[in-house]
């Protein structure tokens, strides 16, 4: 006699506990496999399941490391809301907001990703995705609209009864975008939002964690190790295991400021603004890497401007990882033109004339200044940190990876502070005439 789906589900849960879920799924007949896959409550690990029934939560915050299964949990929750699969979700949602740091990330991760919304549905229930409309429509009429947190005003007007927010901690205009979303969640009896993110100690994330209406779930990359490439797990453990960055990016811990760091998040936050003021000078600073490839340092590329009020405004962090010289030079020159910058400033300690040559291969007419570091990273950064303490530098929006480097002690952890180096060169170039910058030698 063919075993019932109920018995197969129970057997599957036992196999999953022993890391054999994939093996058993290959044995199941197509119908039984589809049924089991539909019931995520039997597949997902504990941290991917809904908070206990009866909990009066408005926001479900899933904090986890890279590759820990956060996206799958968010996609399954949206699926359950759209199709009214689980009574505990609060009933069917007819209007759902999907919010990512950018539209590209929404498409590549939340919609078309391996654990995204299109992947977690069976053929007969999969929503129709219309990229031009930035919309998904389910066969039963439920609709999800896609938004970029870079455009908070786009959330003004629509209304929803559910929302899924991904990587909230890296939203450039986090407070503004999340506030607009909160005003839009006004349909139904119990509108709710699920937030999936790797934690960073941003004020918004801290506020959500402290909110009594937030249910918080924690997970680690190690929890999903069976579904990750062995080389990936070995490499990240070797490079980041036990470091502050590893605790944040792999263990999903909320790591606050390093007491030995030169910069403080509260000072950065106090001077943060949302719009670019009138500027009298703009520079793009580049901290070139000595090599390229997966294990190479990033190429720091930061743009900053000097305002008419004498203040410094950090405009962009366009740093790239593992890029070849032509690639990082192209990114720097593109930013130079996009911002109508006055100059590209680049450190030449490791590249010498090659740095200028590769930039001029991209654009012969680019205005370029080479700088040579005659002091250590910490000594160069100290005068810039003093400007932050004086409240004379503002970030236009949020730059999570740059700010993570700023608020980590220089010389600690596995990463070189390449973004911070570029920031130091940019700010220094803008204030050198006033004698406030680090000691550099022009070449």
C-alpha positions as CSV (number, residue, x, y, z in Angstrom):
1,X,0.0,0.0,0.0
2,X,1.3,3.4,-0.9
3,X,2.1,5.4,2.2
4,X,0.0,8.5,2.8
5,X,1.4,12.0,2.3
6,X,1.1,12.5,6.0
7,X,3.4,9.6,6.7
8,X,5.8,10.7,4.0
9,X,6.0,14.1,5.6
10,X,6.8,12.6,8.9
11,X,9.5,10.4,7.3
12,X,10.8,13.5,5.5
13,X,11.2,15.4,8.7
14,X,13.3,12.6,10.2
15,X,15.5,12.5,7.1
16,X,15.9,16.2,7.2
17,X,17.1,16.0,10.8
18,X,19.8,13.7,9.6
19,X,20.7,15.8,6.6
20,X,19.1,13.4,4.1
21,X,16.1,15.5,2.9
22,X,17.3,15.7,-0.7
23,X,17.9,12.0,-0.9
24,X,14.4,11.1,0.2
25,X,12.8,13.7,-2.0
26,X,14.2,11.9,-5.0
27,X,12.4,8.8,-4.0
28,X,9.0,10.4,-3.8
29,X,6.5,10.3,-6.6
30,X,5.9,13.6,-8.4
31,X,2.5,14.2,-6.8
32,X,3.8,13.4,-3.3
33,X,6.9,15.5,-3.8
34,X,4.9,18.5,-5.0
35,X,2.6,18.2,-2.0
36,X,5.5,18.0,0.4
37,X,7.2,21.0,-1.2
38,X,4.0,23.0,-1.0
39,X,3.9,22.5,2.8
40,X,6.9,24.5,3.8
41,X,5.9,24.0,7.4
42,X,7.2,20.5,7.1
43,X,10.4,21.4,5.2
44,X,11.6,24.5,6.8
45,X,13.8,24.6,9.9
46,X,12.5,26.0,13.1
47,X,14.0,29.5,12.6
48,X,12.2,29.7,9.2
49,X,8.8,29.0,10.7
50,X,6.2,31.6,11.9
51,X,6.4,32.9,15.4
52,X,4.1,31.0,17.8
53,X,0.4,31.3,17.1
54,X,-1.2,33.9,19.3
55,X,1.8,36.2,19.4
56,X,0.6,39.7,18.8
57,X,3.4,40.7,16.4
58,X,3.3,43.3,13.6
59,X,6.8,42.8,12.4
60,X,8.6,39.4,12.1
61,X,12.3,40.2,12.0
62,X,14.5,37.3,10.7
63,X,18.2,38.1,11.5
64,X,20.7,35.7,9.9
65,X,24.0,35.2,8.3
66,X,24.8,35.0,4.6
67,X,23.2,32.0,3.0
68,X,21.3,31.1,6.2
69,X,17.9,30.6,4.5
70,X,16.4,34.1,5.2
71,X,15.2,34.6,1.6
72,X,13.5,31.2,1.4
73,X,11.6,32.0,4.7
74,X,10.5,35.4,3.3
75,X,9.4,34.0,0.0
76,X,7.4,31.1,1.6
77,X,5.7,33.6,4.0
78,X,4.6,35.8,1.0
79,X,3.4,32.7,-0.8
80,X,1.4,31.5,2.2
81,X,-0.2,35.0,2.5
82,X,-1.0,35.3,-1.2
83,X,-2.6,31.8,-1.4
84,X,-4.0,31.7,2.2
85,X,-2.2,28.5,2.9
86,X,-1.6,28.8,6.7
87,X,-4.3,30.1,9.0
88,X,-1.7,31.5,11.3
89,X,-0.5,34.0,8.7
90,X,-3.7,36.0,9.2
91,X,-5.6,35.1,6.1
92,X,-5.2,35.8,2.5
93,X,-3.4,39.0,1.5
94,X,-4.7,40.7,-1.6
95,X,-2.1,43.5,-1.8
96,X,1.6,42.8,-0.8
97,X,4.6,45.1,-0.9
98,X,8.0,43.7,-1.9
99,X,10.8,46.1,-0.8
100,X,14.5,45.6,-1.6
101,X,17.5,47.9,-1.4
102,X,17.3,48.4,-5.2
103,X,15.0,47.1,-8.0
104,X,17.9,44.9,-9.3
105,X,18.2,43.2,-6.0
106,X,14.5,42.7,-5.8
107,X,14.5,41.0,-9.1
108,X,17.7,39.0,-8.7
109,X,17.1,37.8,-5.1
110,X,13.5,38.1,-4.0
111,X,11.8,37.3,-7.4
112,X,14.0,35.3,-9.7
113,X,16.6,34.0,-7.2
114,X,17.0,30.3,-6.4
115,X,15.0,30.8,-3.2
116,X,12.9,33.6,-4.5
117,X,9.2,33.9,-5.1
118,X,9.0,32.3,-8.6
119,X,11.1,29.3,-7.4
120,X,9.0,28.4,-4.3
121,X,5.7,28.0,-6.3
122,X,4.4,25.0,-8.2
123,X,3.5,25.6,-11.8
124,X,-0.2,25.8,-11.2
125,X,0.1,28.4,-8.5
126,X,3.1,30.5,-9.6
127,X,2.4,34.2,-9.9
128,X,2.8,36.0,-13.3
129,X,5.8,38.3,-13.1
130,X,5.6,41.5,-15.2
131,X,9.0,43.4,-14.8
132,X,7.7,46.4,-16.7
133,X,4.9,46.9,-14.2
134,X,7.1,45.7,-11.3
135,X,4.3,43.5,-10.2
136,X,3.4,39.8,-9.5
137,X,-0.1,38.5,-10.0
138,X,-1.3,35.2,-8.6
139,X,-4.0,33.1,-10.2
140,X,-6.4,33.9,-7.4
141,X,-6.0,37.7,-7.9
142,X,-3.5,38.5,-5.2
143,X,-1.0,41.2,-6.3
144,X,2.5,42.0,-5.1
145,X,4.1,45.3,-6.1
146,X,7.9,45.7,-6.1
147,X,9.6,48.8,-4.6
148,X,13.2,50.1,-4.2
149,X,14.1,51.5,-0.8
150,X,16.2,54.0,-2.7
151,X,12.9,55.6,-3.7
152,X,10.9,56.1,-0.5
153,X,8.4,58.4,-2.1
154,X,7.2,55.6,-4.4
155,X,5.6,54.0,-1.3
156,X,3.4,57.1,-0.8
157,X,-0.1,56.4,-2.1
158,X,-0.3,52.6,-2.5
159,X,-1.8,50.5,0.4
160,X,-1.2,47.0,1.5
161,X,-2.1,44.3,4.0
162,X,1.3,42.6,4.0
163,X,5.0,43.4,3.1
164,X,8.3,41.6,2.7
165,X,11.4,43.7,3.3
166,X,14.8,42.3,2.4
167,X,18.2,43.4,3.7
168,X,16.8,46.3,5.6
169,X,20.1,47.0,7.3
170,X,21.6,48.1,4.0
171,X,18.7,50.4,2.8
172,X,20.2,53.7,1.9
173,X,17.2,55.7,3.1
174,X,16.1,53.2,5.7
175,X,14.2,55.4,8.1
176,X,12.3,57.2,5.4
177,X,11.5,54.1,3.3
178,X,10.3,52.1,6.3
179,X,8.2,55.0,7.6
180,X,6.5,55.3,4.2
181,X,5.8,51.6,4.2
182,X,4.3,51.7,7.7
183,X,1.8,54.3,6.5
184,X,0.9,52.1,3.5
185,X,0.2,49.0,5.7
186,X,-3.5,49.9,6.3
187,X,-5.6,47.2,4.6
188,X,-7.1,44.2,6.3
189,X,-7.6,43.3,10.0
190,X,-4.0,42.6,10.8
191,X,-1.4,43.9,8.3
192,X,2.0,42.4,8.9
193,X,5.6,42.7,7.6
194,X,8.4,40.2,7.4
195,X,12.0,41.6,7.4
196,X,14.8,39.4,6.3
197,X,18.3,40.8,6.8
198,X,21.9,40.3,7.8
199,X,22.2,42.5,10.9
200,X,24.1,45.8,11.1
201,X,23.7,48.1,14.1
202,X,21.7,50.7,12.3
203,X,19.2,52.9,14.4
204,X,16.3,51.5,12.4
205,X,17.2,47.9,13.1
206,X,17.8,48.6,16.8
207,X,14.5,50.3,17.1
208,X,12.6,47.4,15.5
209,X,14.3,44.9,17.8
210,X,13.3,46.9,20.8
211,X,9.7,47.3,19.7
212,X,7.3,45.1,21.6
213,X,5.3,44.3,18.4
214,X,8.4,42.7,16.8
215,X,9.0,39.0,16.8
216,X,12.7,38.3,16.4
217,X,14.2,35.1,14.9
218,X,18.0,34.4,14.7
219,X,19.8,32.0,12.4
220,X,23.3,31.2,11.4
221,X,25.0,30.4,8.1
222,X,26.0,27.1,9.7
223,X,22.3,26.2,10.1
224,X,22.0,25.9,6.3
225,X,25.4,24.4,5.7
226,X,23.9,21.3,3.9
227,X,22.6,23.6,1.1
228,X,25.8,25.6,0.6
229,X,28.9,24.9,-1.5
230,X,31.6,23.1,0.5
231,X,34.3,25.4,-0.8
232,X,32.2,28.5,0.3
233,X,31.8,27.2,3.8
234,X,35.5,26.3,4.1
235,X,36.7,29.6,2.7
236,X,34.5,31.9,4.9
237,X,35.3,29.9,8.0
238,X,39.0,30.2,7.4
239,X,38.9,33.9,6.6
240,X,36.2,35.2,8.9
241,X,35.6,32.6,11.6
242,X,35.9,34.2,15.1
243,X,36.2,37.7,13.8
244,X,33.7,40.6,14.4
245,X,32.8,40.5,10.7
246,X,32.3,36.7,10.8
247,X,30.0,37.0,13.9
248,X,27.9,39.6,12.0
249,X,27.9,38.1,8.4
250,X,27.9,34.4,9.3
251,X,26.4,34.1,12.8
252,X,23.8,36.9,12.3
253,X,24.8,38.7,15.5
254,X,24.1,42.4,15.9
255,X,27.7,43.7,16.5
256,X,27.8,47.2,17.8
257,X,30.6,49.7,17.5
258,X,34.2,48.6,18.2
259,X,35.4,50.6,21.2
260,X,38.8,50.9,19.5
261,X,37.4,52.4,16.2
262,X,38.1,56.0,15.3
263,X,34.5,56.6,14.1
264,X,31.2,56.3,15.9
265,X,27.9,55.4,14.4
266,X,25.9,57.9,16.6
267,X,28.0,60.7,15.2
268,X,27.5,59.5,11.6
269,X,23.8,59.2,12.2
270,X,23.4,62.6,13.9
271,X,24.7,64.3,10.7
272,X,23.0,62.1,8.1
273,X,20.9,63.8,5.5
274,X,18.7,62.6,2.6
275,X,19.3,65.2,-0.1
276,X,22.5,66.6,-1.7
277,X,22.9,70.3,-1.0
278,X,24.6,72.8,-3.3
279,X,28.3,71.9,-3.8
280,X,31.3,73.9,-4.9
281,X,33.7,71.0,-5.5
282,X,33.4,67.2,-5.9
283,X,36.0,64.6,-6.0
284,X,36.1,60.8,-6.6
285,X,38.8,59.0,-4.5
286,X,40.2,55.6,-5.4
287,X,42.1,53.2,-3.2
288,X,43.4,50.6,-5.8
289,X,44.0,47.0,-4.9
290,X,47.3,45.4,-5.5
291,X,45.7,42.4,-7.3
292,X,42.3,41.2,-8.5
293,X,40.2,38.1,-8.0
294,X,38.0,36.5,-5.3
295,X,40.7,36.8,-2.6
296,X,41.9,40.3,-3.5
297,X,41.1,43.4,-1.5
298,X,38.3,45.6,-2.7
299,X,39.0,48.7,-4.7
300,X,37.7,51.6,-2.6
301,X,35.8,54.2,-4.7
302,X,34.1,57.0,-2.8
303,X,32.7,60.3,-4.0
304,X,32.4,63.4,-1.7
305,X,31.7,67.0,-2.2
306,X,32.4,70.4,-0.4
307,X,29.3,72.4,0.2
308,X,28.9,76.1,0.0
309,X,28.6,76.0,3.8
310,X,32.1,74.6,4.2
311,X,30.8,71.1,5.2
312,X,31.8,67.8,3.6
313,X,29.1,65.6,2.1
314,X,29.8,61.9,1.3
315,X,27.8,61.2,-1.8
316,X,28.6,57.6,-3.0
317,X,30.3,54.4,-2.2
318,X,30.9,52.6,-5.5
319,X,33.6,50.3,-4.3
320,X,34.0,47.0,-6.2
321,X,35.3,43.6,-5.1
322,X,37.8,41.5,-7.1
323,X,37.8,43.8,-10.1
324,X,40.5,44.0,-12.7
325,X,42.2,47.4,-13.2
326,X,40.0,48.2,-16.3
327,X,36.9,47.4,-14.3
328,X,37.6,49.5,-11.3
329,X,38.9,52.3,-13.5
330,X,35.7,52.2,-15.5
331,X,33.6,52.4,-12.3
332,X,35.6,55.4,-11.0
333,X,35.4,57.3,-14.3
334,X,31.7,56.5,-14.6
335,X,31.1,58.0,-11.2
336,X,33.3,61.0,-12.0
337,X,31.1,61.8,-15.0
338,X,27.8,61.0,-13.3
339,X,28.6,63.4,-10.4
340,X,30.3,66.0,-12.7
341,X,33.3,65.7,-10.4
342,X,36.3,68.1,-10.5
343,X,38.9,65.4,-10.0
344,X,39.8,61.8,-9.5
345,X,42.2,61.3,-6.6
346,X,44.0,57.9,-6.3
347,X,46.6,56.4,-4.0
348,X,49.6,55.3,-6.0
349,X,51.7,53.5,-3.4
350,X,51.3,50.1,-5.0
351,X,50.5,51.0,-8.6
352,X,52.6,54.1,-9.4
353,X,52.2,55.3,-12.9
354,X,50.0,52.3,-13.7
355,X,47.1,53.8,-11.7
356,X,47.0,57.0,-13.8
357,X,47.6,55.0,-17.0
358,X,44.7,52.7,-16.5
359,X,42.4,55.6,-15.7
360,X,43.4,57.5,-18.8
361,X,42.9,54.4,-20.9
362,X,39.2,54.7,-19.9
363,X,39.1,58.5,-20.3
364,X,42.1,60.4,-21.6
365,X,40.7,63.7,-20.4
366,X,39.9,62.7,-16.8
367,X,41.3,65.2,-14.2
368,X,43.6,63.2,-12.1
369,X,45.7,63.7,-8.9
370,X,48.0,61.1,-7.5
371,X,48.6,60.9,-3.8
372,X,51.3,58.9,-1.9
373,X,50.6,57.6,1.6
374,X,53.6,58.5,3.9
375,X,51.8,57.5,7.1
376,X,49.9,54.5,8.3
377,X,46.1,54.0,7.7
378,X,45.2,55.0,11.3
379,X,47.3,58.1,11.3
380,X,45.8,59.2,7.9
381,X,42.3,58.6,9.2
382,X,42.6,60.4,12.5
383,X,42.2,64.0,11.1
384,X,39.1,62.9,9.2
385,X,37.6,61.2,12.3
386,X,38.1,64.6,14.1
387,X,36.0,66.3,11.4
388,X,33.2,63.8,12.1
389,X,33.5,64.5,15.8
390,X,33.1,68.2,15.1
391,X,29.9,67.5,13.1
392,X,31.4,68.8,9.8
393,X,30.8,65.7,7.6
394,X,27.4,64.4,6.5
395,X,26.5,61.2,4.7
396,X,23.9,61.7,2.0
397,X,21.9,58.5,2.6
398,X,23.4,55.3,4.2
399,X,26.5,53.4,3.1
400,X,26.4,50.2,5.3
401,X,29.6,48.6,4.1
402,X,31.6,51.8,4.3
403,X,30.2,52.6,7.7
404,X,31.0,49.1,8.9
405,X,34.6,49.6,8.1
406,X,34.6,53.1,9.7
407,X,33.3,51.7,13.0
408,X,35.7,48.8,13.2
409,X,39.2,49.3,14.6
410,X,41.8,49.7,11.9
411,X,43.9,46.6,11.7
412,X,41.3,44.3,13.3
413,X,39.5,41.5,11.5
414,X,40.2,40.0,8.1
415,X,39.3,42.8,5.7
416,X,41.5,45.8,4.7
417,X,39.6,49.1,5.2
418,X,39.6,49.9,1.4
419,X,36.4,51.9,1.5
420,X,37.6,53.9,4.5
421,X,40.9,54.6,2.8
422,X,39.0,56.0,-0.2
423,X,36.9,58.1,2.1
424,X,40.0,59.5,3.8
425,X,41.5,60.5,0.5
426,X,38.3,62.2,-0.7
427,X,37.7,64.2,2.5
428,X,41.4,65.1,2.7
429,X,41.5,66.4,-0.9
430,X,38.5,68.6,-0.2
431,X,40.0,70.2,3.0
432,X,43.7,70.2,2.3
433,X,43.7,73.9,1.5
434,X,42.5,74.5,5.0
435,X,45.3,72.4,6.6
436,X,42.9,69.9,8.1
437,X,43.8,66.8,6.1
438,X,46.2,64.0,6.7
439,X,49.8,64.4,5.6
440,X,50.1,63.3,2.0
441,X,52.8,63.9,-0.7
442,X,51.6,64.9,-4.2
443,X,53.4,63.2,-7.0
